[in-house]
């Protein structure tokens, strides 16, 4: 499942707009030409993948945001010496209900377009990525012989970022 919502809004300030429509040239250059943009993305996380494991059965009680105990590791045989080199029946590689954490992200931008001459325009941009600074955890370790089995040891996205830009258009 993936949901993406994008919104663009030209602010109603400046020449020909609802607020300040009759303003002078100087006021229009400062107050006019602004727009807000945002993109929201929510998506299901990826399926957890399993190798050749010995599963004893039972509910795994998955909590995809719990970094120390993502699922019930007691349902698996974790002793290295008891692991099998091959099996007649294997644990499924994936289950549709066992997923890693999924993206839940908001990006935002504020853009100012300023007319310099007839065919020359300056664009000032402020862009904010992952504006809510929402952490997206990596998938948990699914190797039963690892000391990190059932834990999350990484982040799958980057923290909030800000980017400023200046663009000359002709």
Phi and psi in degrees as a GROMACS rama.xvg file:
@    title "Ramachandran Plot"
@    xaxis  label "Phi"
@    yaxis  label "Psi"
@TYPE xy
-140.438  127.759  UNK-2
-119.974  125.715  UNK-3
-127.271  126.425  UNK-4
-123.732  127.603  UNK-5
-123.089  130.995  UNK-6
-126.599  136.126  UNK-7
-129.123  133.026  UNK-8
-140.881  119.818  UNK-9
-83.6254  120.717  UNK-10
-66.2605  141.945  UNK-11
-85.1886  45.8881  UNK-12
-115.511  142.962  UNK-13
108.302  -175.894  UNK-14
-58.2083  127.078  UNK-15
80.3519  3.75304  UNK-16
-105.319  174.231  UNK-17
-65.8125  -36.0589  UNK-18
-112.032  121.79  UNK-19
76.1564  25.9468  UNK-20
-63.0777  -26.0499  UNK-21
-106.8  16.2737  UNK-22
-67.8493  158.517  UNK-23
-71.575  175.115  UNK-24
-62.062  -42.1966  UNK-25
-65.1517  -46.005  UNK-26
-63.7178  -39.8496  UNK-27
-63.9728  -38.9124  UNK-28
-65.7153  -31.3748  UNK-29
-86.3235  -47.4683  UNK-30
-90.7893  -24.8783  UNK-31
-89.8309  163.358  UNK-32
82.8509  16.2108  UNK-33
-92.9244  142.602  UNK-34
-140.917  147.115  UNK-35
-110.945  141.548  UNK-36
-138.213  142.892  UNK-37
-145.766  149.415  UNK-38
-132.464  126.272  UNK-39
-113.8  132.496  UNK-40
-129.683  127.404  UNK-41
-128.845  129.311  UNK-42
-144.985  147.395  UNK-43
-66.0564  148.271  UNK-44
-76.2139  165.75  UNK-45
-70.8904  154.658  UNK-46
-66.494  141.553  UNK-47
-73.527  136.348  UNK-48
-109.587  139.373  UNK-49
-118.059  143.782  UNK-50
-88.911  -150.225  UNK-51
-84.9995  99.3408  UNK-52
-121.069  158.477  UNK-53
-102.666  109.437  UNK-54
-104.54  125.773  UNK-55
-85.8232  -9.8101  UNK-56
99.2254  159.401  UNK-57
112.777  166.574  UNK-58
-72.0345  137.216  UNK-59
-87.3162  -10.8581  UNK-60
47.3842  57.9187  UNK-61
-66.6586  130.24  UNK-62
-129.537  94.3326  UNK-63
-65.8115  -12.0484  UNK-64
-104.09  -1.02491  UNK-65
-88.1924  105.255  UNK-66
-72.8665  -23.7125  UNK-67
-94.1616  -21.4102  UNK-68
-152.725  72.0344  UNK-69
-67.1812  -36.7944  UNK-70
-147.07  168.432  UNK-71
-75.1852  102.905  UNK-72
-77.9757  -11.9975  UNK-73
-71.0921  -11.0972  UNK-74
-81.4772  -0.816121  UNK-75
-121.309  152.025  UNK-76
-84.3007  118.322  UNK-77
-107.901  5.7575  UNK-78
-80.7479  120.715  UNK-79
-59.0554  -41.5986  UNK-80
-67.0873  -20.5717  UNK-81
-96.0714  -0.39816  UNK-82
-71.8228  144.141  UNK-83
-92.6196  148.273  UNK-84
-79.6989  -27.0864  UNK-85
-156.882  157.27  UNK-86
-131.831  151.774  UNK-87
-74.1202  -41.154  UNK-88
-123.135  132.292  UNK-89
-112.982  158.427  UNK-90
-67.1713  136.372  UNK-91
-56.9874  145.67  UNK-92
-68.5386  -28.8233  UNK-93
-148.799  152.427  UNK-94
-125.364  139.214  UNK-95
-68.3346  -20.2698  UNK-96
-98.9464  -1.10555  UNK-97
-108.386  100.979  UNK-98
-128.279  152.145  UNK-99
-74.4249  172.914  UNK-100
-62.1094  142.368  UNK-101
-109.771  158.066  UNK-102
-61.3318  139.138  UNK-103
-142.958  87.597  UNK-104
-129.847  144.509  UNK-105
-126.911  125.755  UNK-106
-111.886  149.627  UNK-107
-143.589  144.643  UNK-108
-143.147  149.916  UNK-109
-124.926  123.156  UNK-110
-125.941  135.641  UNK-111
-119.149  120.807  UNK-112
-103.556  124.319  UNK-113
-122.942  123.945  UNK-114
-78.633  123.967  UNK-115
-97.9662  -55.8499  UNK-116
-129.31  -175.11  UNK-117
-53.8295  -46.7677  UNK-118
-113.902  11.5772  UNK-119
-119.047  125.627  UNK-120
-134.691  142.746  UNK-121
-110.237  133.182  UNK-122
-119.983  125.424  UNK-123
-109.611  129.265  UNK-124
-127.431  137.984  UNK-125
-122.747  118.071  UNK-126
-120.301  134.113  UNK-127
-124.389  116.403  UNK-128
-102.781  138.928  UNK-129
51.9347  51.7784  UNK-130
-57.6523  -30.0591  UNK-131
-86.989  -0.845774  UNK-132
54.7561  44.1723  UNK-133
-80.1276  125.626  UNK-134
-79.8519  132.831  UNK-135
-109.913  110.798  UNK-136
-77.1198  147.884  UNK-137
-69.7778  169.69  UNK-138
-68.224  149.758  UNK-139
-72.2663  161.207  UNK-140
-71.3864  124.518  UNK-141
-112.955  22.1404  UNK-142
-100.317  109.214  UNK-143
-62.5887  -19.7612  UNK-144
-91.9853  -0.556599  UNK-145
-83.6431  145.688  UNK-146
-69.3094  -16.5373  UNK-147
-98.1087  13.3723  UNK-148
-55.4118  128.399  UNK-149
81.0773  8.01705  UNK-150
-118.387  159.56  UNK-151
-104.928  128.082  UNK-152
-118.573  11.5891  UNK-153
-154.771  172.349  UNK-154
-115.878  136.064  UNK-155
-96.4022  -2.34761  UNK-156
-131.166  179.126  UNK-157
-103.91  151.482  UNK-158
-65.2675  175.538  UNK-159
-48.7294  137.939  UNK-160
-133.053  146.568  UNK-161
-123.465  136.198  UNK-162
-133.865  128.868  UNK-163
-111.488  141.277  UNK-164
-143.009  154.39  UNK-165
-132.955  126.048  UNK-166
-130.297  133.289  UNK-167
-105.404  121.711  UNK-168
-114.657  135.213  UNK-169
